[in-house]
Amino acid sequence: MKKSAKAAVCFAAALICAWGAAAEQLEIIDDVRMRAEPIDSAPVVSVAVKGAVVPLLDEHGSWYKIEFKGAQGWIYNKHAKSARPKAGDIFTKQDASMLPPSAPLDDEEEEADQVKYVQVIKDNTMILEYLDPYAPFLYKANKGDWFVLVYEGPSWCNVVYKDTTGWVRRTSVEILDAQPAKADIVVEQAKTLFIALLALGIVVLVVSGIVTYRHIQADRKRKIYVQKNVLLLAKESKHVQYMLTNSTTTLERCFSEIGFSVNVVKDSVTARNIIEGSMPDLILVDWNFETAILAKIDNLFARMALSAAPHFLFYNVPDPATVPPSKALAHVNLLGITVSDRDIFQVVTPLIVHQAEVEHSSKNTQGLQRCALEGEIAGGNLLEVLQFIEIGSKTGCLMVETRGPFGLIYFGDGRITYAAAKGDNGEPTYGVEGVYAILNQPAGKFRFITNKQPKAANLNLPTLSVLMEWTKNKDEAHR
């Protein structure tokens, strides 16, 4: 009998403990912010979503302390209800009427705890891991996606994504007071799909016309724009080695890639007619084109008595050191049998600037090395710096100041990998336009820091090709 009574007491105690444990569960009835302290001004630590069942850890006035997905925080008790009835909930209506009425929340508390939402209004909107434009992204959202809003700033919003929070640009989302209806999202997605299909149909209809138009205008554009021309005297193609990729290409393709117009001829009569009719900017000559080719060209230009002779580049020269200097040609460069793109760029880079700037850049390498680290923009120094970076395959950051910080260009092995500058209206401009904005500055200071790399890249272009395009645009603007 005593054993039975003792067992009954233990069973009752276990039942009471189980009832009490089960009673300490809450069901969230609204999406609600969880705060670090039981006050309205406390920072938000997370957002508990509607329908979640969470443990009740503590109570303080009209606040509950809960735990949701590893985060602990305080919420107003009006946003949760017992998942199972507690002893205090088992009241009759008469019992409930005897309880003192709970104090209503004032308007400030209601507004402070009201959950808002953001809806994405642009496709490919990045939800970033932390507040930094270069931060890794948690999710690439599409137009119509929505999230619970944690914090709204002037430029960025903090939103809930899965079991964490992320940051999104304010201009990419719309703030909502209520969760968007699913039907509205479906209609919006259907509209977006219809517009996309319509746009694709229009593109398909006009693409052939655009291609035809471009072919028609190609010759006209070549006449309008100032472009560097190359005359290549060779009976067979010459292969050039790319230093960065260790691959090869033809000599004419190498020049075409950096913006030159290439004309290949295989006999001396045609070459002479071209030279007399329209003088090219650069003449490439295979040393094996004819016997004593340098002397023949020297005599030809001596008879022509030109005020300014073009640049000459002879390649396949067995021993450039043994070749005597030219009598009539002022600009002659000799390359051996093995030719790389770096050898070509060292010769070609000065051709992309105006003649006055070319003369200014005829300093020795030591002077170029000094000005390439820090100096004034005026006097063509900035162009010298870019030539120095291109020729030397430098890696680093070129920072430019006018009245204040104006822009910067990052380089990797002589190639431009990132550029940003202030635009005409004060707004930032990036990429190639950022390089142009920096090159167009008439005065200021620059500083080149070696071995400095950007967090992200927005370009991957040869410095020489960018300078070629900038020079072409500058010449066209002054016509």
C-alpha positions as CSV (number, residue, x, y, z in Angstrom):
1,M,0.0,0.0,0.0
2,K,2.8,2.4,0.9
3,K,4.6,1.5,-2.3
4,S,1.5,2.2,-4.4
5,A,1.1,5.6,-2.7
6,K,4.7,6.5,-3.3
7,A,4.5,5.5,-7.0
8,A,1.4,7.6,-7.4
9,V,3.1,10.6,-5.9
10,C,6.1,10.2,-8.2
11,F,3.8,9.9,-11.2
12,A,1.9,13.0,-10.2
13,A,5.2,14.9,-9.8
14,A,6.4,13.8,-13.2
15,L,3.1,14.7,-14.8
16,I,3.2,18.2,-13.3
17,C,6.8,18.7,-14.5
18,A,5.9,17.5,-18.0
19,W,2.8,19.8,-18.0
20,G,5.0,22.8,-16.9
21,A,7.6,22.0,-19.5
22,A,5.0,21.7,-22.3
23,A,3.4,24.9,-21.1
24,E,6.5,26.9,-21.7
25,Q,6.1,26.9,-25.5
26,L,4.8,29.9,-27.5
27,E,3.4,30.2,-31.0
28,I,4.3,33.3,-32.9
29,I,1.2,34.9,-34.4
30,D,2.9,37.7,-36.4
31,D,6.3,38.3,-37.9
32,V,7.9,40.2,-35.1
33,R,11.3,41.7,-34.3
34,M,13.3,40.2,-31.5
35,R,15.2,42.9,-29.4
36,A,18.3,42.5,-27.3
37,E,16.5,44.1,-24.2
38,P,12.8,44.4,-23.2
39,I,12.6,48.1,-24.4
40,D,11.6,49.6,-27.7
41,S,14.9,51.3,-28.4
42,A,16.9,48.1,-28.0
43,P,18.7,46.8,-31.1
44,V,17.0,44.1,-33.2
45,V,18.8,40.8,-33.1
46,S,16.5,38.8,-35.4
47,V,12.9,38.4,-36.6
48,A,10.7,35.5,-35.5
49,V,8.3,34.5,-38.3
50,K,4.6,33.8,-38.0
51,G,3.7,30.2,-37.0
52,A,7.0,29.4,-35.3
53,V,6.8,27.5,-32.0
54,V,9.5,28.8,-29.6
55,P,10.4,28.3,-26.0
56,L,9.5,31.0,-23.4
57,L,12.7,31.8,-21.5
58,D,11.7,34.7,-19.4
59,E,9.0,37.3,-18.8
60,H,9.2,41.0,-18.0
61,G,6.1,43.1,-17.9
62,S,4.5,42.9,-21.3
63,W,7.6,41.3,-22.8
64,Y,8.5,37.7,-23.5
65,K,12.0,36.4,-23.9
66,I,12.2,33.7,-26.6
67,E,14.7,31.7,-28.6
68,F,14.3,31.4,-32.4
69,K,16.9,29.6,-34.6
70,G,19.7,30.0,-32.1
71,A,19.0,33.7,-31.4
72,Q,17.5,35.0,-28.1
73,G,15.5,38.2,-27.8
74,W,12.5,40.0,-26.4
75,I,9.1,40.4,-28.1
76,Y,5.8,42.0,-27.0
77,N,3.5,39.3,-25.5
78,K,0.7,40.4,-27.9
79,H,2.6,38.8,-30.8
80,A,2.6,35.3,-29.3
81,K,0.2,32.8,-27.8
82,S,0.6,29.6,-25.8
83,A,1.2,26.6,-28.0
84,R,-0.4,24.6,-25.1
85,P,-2.6,25.9,-22.4
86,K,-0.9,27.0,-19.2
87,A,-2.4,26.8,-15.7
88,G,-3.1,30.6,-15.9
89,D,-5.1,30.2,-19.1
90,I,-7.7,27.8,-17.7
91,F,-10.3,30.4,-16.7
92,T,-14.0,30.6,-17.2
93,K,-15.4,33.8,-18.7
94,Q,-16.4,34.8,-15.2
95,D,-12.9,34.3,-13.9
96,A,-11.4,36.3,-16.8
97,S,-13.8,39.2,-16.2
98,M,-12.4,39.5,-12.7
99,L,-8.9,40.0,-13.9
100,P,-7.6,43.6,-14.1
101,P,-7.6,44.8,-17.8
102,S,-4.1,44.9,-19.4
103,A,-2.8,48.3,-20.2
104,P,-3.0,49.0,-24.0
105,L,0.2,49.8,-25.9
106,D,0.6,53.4,-26.9
107,D,0.9,54.5,-30.5
108,E,4.7,54.7,-30.3
109,E,5.0,51.1,-29.2
110,E,2.6,50.0,-31.9
111,E,4.5,51.8,-34.6
112,A,7.9,50.7,-33.3
113,D,7.0,47.0,-33.3
114,Q,5.1,46.9,-36.6
115,V,6.7,44.6,-39.0
116,K,7.4,46.0,-42.5
117,Y,8.5,44.2,-45.7
118,V,10.6,45.0,-48.7
119,Q,9.8,43.9,-52.2
120,V,12.5,43.7,-54.9
121,I,11.8,45.9,-57.9
122,K,14.9,45.0,-60.0
123,D,16.1,41.6,-61.3
124,N,19.5,40.3,-60.1
125,T,19.4,42.3,-56.9
126,M,22.1,41.2,-54.5
127,I,21.4,40.5,-50.8
128,L,24.9,41.1,-49.4
129,E,26.3,39.3,-46.3
130,Y,27.4,42.6,-44.7
131,L,27.3,46.3,-45.3
132,D,30.0,46.7,-48.0
133,P,29.5,47.1,-51.8
134,Y,32.2,44.4,-52.2
135,A,30.8,42.0,-49.7
136,P,29.9,38.4,-50.9
137,F,26.2,38.0,-51.6
138,L,23.9,35.6,-49.8
139,Y,21.2,35.5,-52.5
140,K,20.5,37.0,-56.0
141,A,16.9,38.1,-55.8
142,N,14.6,38.7,-58.7
143,K,11.9,41.3,-59.2
144,G,8.8,40.4,-57.0
145,D,10.8,38.6,-54.2
146,W,10.0,40.0,-50.7
147,F,11.7,39.8,-47.3
148,V,11.0,41.0,-43.7
149,L,12.5,44.4,-43.1
150,V,14.8,44.7,-40.0
151,Y,16.3,48.2,-40.6
152,E,15.7,50.9,-43.1
153,G,18.5,53.4,-43.8
154,P,18.9,56.2,-46.4
155,S,20.9,54.0,-48.8
156,W,20.7,50.4,-47.5
157,C,18.1,48.1,-45.9
158,N,18.7,45.2,-43.6
159,V,16.4,42.3,-44.3
160,V,15.8,38.7,-43.1
161,Y,17.1,36.0,-45.4
162,K,16.5,32.4,-44.2
163,D,18.1,32.2,-40.7
164,T,20.2,35.3,-41.0
165,T,20.1,38.9,-42.2
166,G,21.6,40.6,-45.2
167,W,21.8,44.0,-46.8
168,V,20.2,45.3,-50.0
169,R,20.3,48.7,-51.7
170,R,17.4,51.0,-50.9
171,T,16.9,51.9,-54.6
172,S,16.4,48.2,-55.5
173,V,13.4,47.6,-53.2
174,E,10.0,49.0,-52.2
175,I,9.0,49.3,-48.5
176,L,5.6,47.7,-47.7
177,D,3.5,47.8,-44.6
178,A,2.0,44.4,-45.3
179,Q,3.1,41.2,-46.9
180,P,2.5,41.3,-50.6
181,A,-0.3,39.1,-51.9
182,K,0.7,36.0,-53.8
183,A,-1.8,36.8,-56.6
184,D,-0.1,40.2,-57.1
185,I,3.3,38.6,-57.3
186,V,2.0,36.1,-59.9
187,V,0.5,38.8,-62.0
188,E,3.7,40.9,-61.8
189,Q,5.8,37.9,-62.8
190,A,3.4,37.2,-65.7
191,K,3.7,40.8,-66.9
192,T,7.5,40.6,-66.6
193,L,7.6,37.4,-68.7
194,F,5.3,38.9,-71.3
195,I,7.4,42.0,-71.6
196,A,10.6,39.9,-71.8
197,L,9.1,37.7,-74.6
198,L,7.9,40.8,-76.5
199,A,11.3,42.4,-76.2
200,L,13.0,39.2,-77.4
201,G,10.7,39.1,-80.4
202,I,11.5,42.7,-81.3
203,V,15.2,42.0,-81.0
204,V,14.9,39.0,-83.3
205,L,13.0,41.0,-85.9
206,V,15.6,43.9,-86.0
207,V,18.9,42.1,-85.4
208,S,19.4,41.4,-89.1
209,G,18.7,45.0,-89.9
210,I,21.2,46.2,-87.3
211,V,23.9,43.9,-88.7
212,T,23.2,45.2,-92.2
213,Y,23.3,48.8,-91.0
214,R,26.6,48.3,-89.3
215,H,28.2,46.8,-92.4
216,I,27.0,49.7,-94.5
217,Q,28.3,52.2,-91.9
218,A,31.6,50.5,-91.4
219,D,33.5,52.2,-94.2
220,R,32.0,55.6,-93.3
221,K,33.1,55.3,-89.7
222,R,36.6,54.4,-90.7
223,K,36.7,57.6,-92.7
224,I,35.2,59.7,-89.9
225,Y,37.4,58.5,-86.9
226,V,41.1,59.0,-86.7
227,Q,42.7,55.6,-86.6
228,K,46.2,54.4,-86.7
229,N,47.2,52.5,-89.8
230,V,49.8,49.8,-90.2
231,L,51.4,48.7,-93.5
232,L,52.9,45.2,-93.3
233,L,55.5,44.1,-95.9
234,A,55.8,40.4,-95.6
235,K,55.4,37.3,-97.9
236,E,54.4,35.0,-95.0
237,S,52.8,35.4,-91.6
238,K,54.8,36.1,-88.5
239,H,53.8,34.5,-85.2
240,V,54.0,36.6,-82.0
241,Q,54.1,35.2,-78.5
242,Y,51.7,36.5,-75.8
243,M,53.7,36.9,-72.6
244,L,50.8,36.6,-70.2
245,T,49.1,33.5,-71.7
246,N,52.2,31.8,-73.3
247,S,50.1,31.4,-76.5
248,T,50.8,32.7,-80.0
249,T,49.0,34.7,-82.7
250,T,49.9,36.4,-86.0
251,L,51.5,39.8,-86.2
252,E,48.6,41.3,-88.1
253,R,46.0,40.0,-85.6
254,C,48.1,41.3,-82.7
255,F,47.9,44.8,-84.1
256,S,44.2,44.5,-85.0
257,E,43.4,43.6,-81.4
258,I,44.9,46.8,-80.1
259,G,43.0,49.0,-82.6
260,F,45.2,49.4,-85.6
261,S,44.0,49.1,-89.2
262,V,46.3,46.6,-90.9
263,N,47.1,46.4,-94.6
264,V,49.3,43.4,-95.7
265,V,51.2,43.6,-99.0
266,K,53.5,41.0,-100.6
267,D,55.4,43.1,-103.3
268,S,57.4,46.2,-103.2
269,V,55.5,48.0,-106.0
270,T,52.2,47.9,-104.2
271,A,53.9,49.0,-101.0
272,R,55.5,52.0,-102.7
273,N,52.1,53.0,-104.2
274,I,50.4,52.8,-100.8
275,I,53.2,54.8,-99.1
276,E,53.1,57.6,-101.8
277,G,49.3,57.7,-101.8
278,S,48.5,57.6,-98.1
279,M,51.3,57.5,-95.6
280,P,50.7,54.9,-92.8
281,D,51.5,55.6,-89.2
282,L,53.6,52.5,-88.8
283,I,55.4,50.3,-91.4
284,L,56.2,46.7,-90.4
285,V,58.9,45.0,-92.6
286,D,60.1,41.5,-92.7
287,W,63.9,41.6,-92.8
288,N,63.7,38.7,-95.3
289,F,61.2,40.5,-97.6
290,E,64.0,41.5,-100.0
291,T,67.8,41.6,-99.9
292,A,69.1,44.8,-98.3
293,I,65.6,45.9,-97.5
294,L,66.6,48.6,-95.1
295,A,68.9,50.3,-97.6
296,K,66.2,50.2,-100.3
297,I,63.6,51.8,-98.0
298,D,66.2,54.3,-96.8
299,N,66.9,55.4,-100.4
300,L,63.2,55.6,-101.2
301,F,62.4,58.0,-98.3
302,A,65.6,60.0,-99.0
303,R,64.2,60.8,-102.5
304,M,60.7,61.6,-101.2
305,A,62.1,64.3,-98.9
306,L,59.1,64.1,-96.5
307,S,58.7,66.5,-93.6
308,A,57.8,63.7,-91.2
309,A,58.6,60.0,-91.9
310,P,56.5,57.2,-90.3
311,H,57.8,54.8,-87.7
312,F,59.4,51.6,-89.0
313,L,59.6,48.3,-87.3
314,F,61.9,45.6,-88.8
315,Y,61.6,42.0,-87.5
316,N,63.4,38.7,-88.2
317,V,66.6,40.7,-88.0
318,P,69.4,38.1,-87.3
319,D,71.5,40.5,-85.1
320,P,70.0,43.9,-84.5
321,A,73.2,45.2,-82.9
322,T,75.1,44.9,-86.2
323,V,72.7,46.9,-88.3
324,P,74.0,50.5,-89.0
325,P,71.6,53.4,-88.3
326,S,69.4,54.7,-91.0
327,K,70.3,57.9,-92.9
328,A,66.8,59.1,-93.9
329,L,64.5,57.4,-91.4
330,A,64.2,59.0,-87.9
331,H,62.2,56.3,-86.2
332,V,63.5,52.8,-86.8
333,N,63.2,49.8,-84.4
334,L,64.7,46.4,-85.0
335,L,63.4,43.1,-83.5
336,G,65.0,39.7,-83.7
337,I,63.6,36.4,-85.0
338,T,61.6,35.8,-81.8
339,V,59.0,38.5,-81.2
340,S,56.6,38.9,-78.2
341,D,53.6,41.2,-77.8
342,R,55.7,43.0,-75.1
343,D,58.4,43.8,-77.7
344,I,55.7,45.3,-80.0
345,F,54.0,47.3,-77.2
346,Q,57.3,49.0,-76.3
347,V,57.5,50.4,-79.9
348,V,53.8,51.1,-80.4
349,T,52.8,52.7,-77.1
350,P,54.3,56.2,-78.0
351,L,52.2,56.2,-81.2
352,I,48.9,56.5,-79.4
353,V,49.6,60.0,-78.1
354,H,49.9,63.3,-80.0
355,Q,53.3,64.3,-81.4
356,A,54.0,66.9,-78.7
357,E,53.3,64.3,-76.1
358,V,55.5,61.8,-77.9
359,E,58.4,64.3,-77.8
360,H,57.8,65.0,-74.1
361,S,57.9,61.3,-73.4
362,S,61.3,60.8,-75.0
363,K,63.0,61.0,-71.6
364,N,65.3,58.2,-70.4
365,T,64.0,55.2,-68.5
366,Q,65.3,56.5,-65.2
367,G,63.3,59.7,-65.5
368,L,60.3,57.7,-66.4
369,Q,60.8,55.5,-63.4
370,R,60.8,58.5,-61.1
371,C,57.7,60.2,-62.5
372,A,55.8,56.9,-62.6
373,L,55.6,56.7,-58.8
374,E,54.3,60.2,-57.9
375,G,54.0,63.6,-59.6
376,E,51.9,66.2,-61.3
377,I,49.4,65.4,-64.1
378,A,50.3,68.5,-66.2
379,G,52.8,68.1,-69.0
380,G,51.8,64.6,-70.2
381,N,53.2,62.8,-67.1
382,L,50.0,60.7,-66.7
383,L,50.4,59.3,-70.2
384,E,54.0,58.5,-69.4
385,V,52.9,56.6,-66.3
386,L,50.4,54.5,-68.2
387,Q,53.0,53.7,-70.8
388,F,55.4,52.8,-68.1
389,I,52.8,50.4,-66.5
390,E,52.0,48.9,-69.9
391,I,55.6,48.3,-71.0
392,G,56.7,47.0,-67.6
393,S,53.6,44.8,-66.9
394,K,53.2,46.5,-63.6
395,T,50.6,45.6,-60.9
396,G,49.3,48.3,-58.6
397,C,46.9,51.2,-58.1
398,L,47.2,54.7,-59.7
399,M,45.4,57.3,-57.5
400,V,44.6,60.7,-58.9
401,E,43.7,63.9,-56.9
402,T,42.5,67.2,-58.3
403,R,40.9,69.4,-55.6
404,G,40.4,66.2,-53.6
405,P,40.3,62.5,-54.3
406,F,39.2,62.2,-58.0
407,G,39.7,58.6,-59.2
408,L,41.8,55.5,-59.2
409,I,42.9,52.8,-61.7
410,Y,44.0,49.3,-60.8
411,F,46.4,47.4,-63.0
412,G,47.3,43.7,-63.1
413,D,50.4,42.7,-65.2
414,G,50.0,45.9,-67.3
415,R,46.2,45.4,-67.9
416,I,43.5,47.6,-66.5
417,T,41.4,45.6,-64.0
418,Y,39.4,48.3,-62.3
419,A,38.6,52.0,-62.7
420,A,36.4,54.5,-60.9
421,A,36.3,58.3,-60.9
422,K,34.0,61.3,-60.4
423,G,31.8,62.2,-63.3
424,D,30.9,65.6,-64.6
425,N,27.9,65.8,-62.3
426,G,29.8,64.6,-59.3
427,E,28.3,61.1,-59.5
428,P,30.8,58.1,-59.7
429,T,31.6,56.6,-63.0
430,Y,33.2,53.3,-63.5
431,G,35.1,51.1,-66.1
432,V,36.4,52.6,-69.3
433,E,34.5,55.9,-68.7
434,G,36.3,56.2,-65.4
435,V,39.7,55.9,-67.2
436,Y,38.6,58.6,-69.7
437,A,37.6,60.9,-66.9
438,I,41.0,60.6,-65.3
439,L,42.9,61.1,-68.5
440,N,40.9,64.2,-69.3
441,Q,42.0,66.0,-66.2
442,P,44.3,68.9,-67.1
443,A,46.0,69.3,-63.7
444,G,46.3,67.5,-60.4
445,K,48.5,65.0,-58.7
446,F,49.0,61.2,-59.1
447,R,50.5,58.5,-57.1
448,F,51.2,54.9,-58.2
449,I,51.3,52.2,-55.5
450,T,52.7,48.9,-56.7
451,N,51.4,45.4,-55.8
452,K,48.0,46.7,-54.8
453,Q,44.9,44.9,-56.1
454,P,41.1,45.7,-56.0
455,K,38.5,43.7,-54.1
456,A,36.6,43.3,-57.3
457,A,37.3,43.8,-61.0
458,N,35.1,45.8,-63.5
459,L,37.6,45.7,-66.5
460,N,40.1,43.4,-68.1
461,L,41.6,45.3,-71.0
462,P,45.1,46.0,-72.3
463,T,46.2,49.5,-71.3
464,L,47.3,50.2,-74.8
465,S,43.9,49.5,-76.3
466,V,42.1,51.8,-73.8
467,L,44.6,54.6,-74.6
468,M,44.1,54.0,-78.3
469,E,40.3,54.4,-78.0
470,W,40.7,57.5,-75.7
471,T,43.1,59.1,-78.3
472,K,40.6,58.4,-81.1
473,N,37.7,60.0,-79.2
474,K,39.9,63.0,-78.3
475,D,40.9,63.5,-81.9
476,E,37.3,63.3,-83.1
477,A,36.2,65.8,-80.5
478,H,38.7,68.4,-81.8
479,R,37.8,68.0,-85.5
